[in-house]
């Protein structure tokens, strides 16, 4: 089982953990632009702020693609195992 762990950068004081299940699909704007744009147009029509598309660098799809989670610059993002170990760092670099 995988968990998405997000930590907001200093000054925002927010941490969260989201169970994403047994598998996930990561779409990064830098490396998969066409797939990123398809996900943006098909699944994510309501950006919370005008600059959201500039700060949006990827999507995490899970639950066999039925759930989509946007990934924004300014947040540390990690995929963790159910044992609490870091599986991969998906933070924007």
Buried (B, 14 or more C-beta within 10 A) or exposed (E): EBBBBBBBEEEEEEEEEEEBEEEBEBBBBEEBEEBBEEBBEEEBEEBEEEEEEEBBBBBBBBEEEEBBBBBBEEBBBBBBEEEEEEBEEBBBE
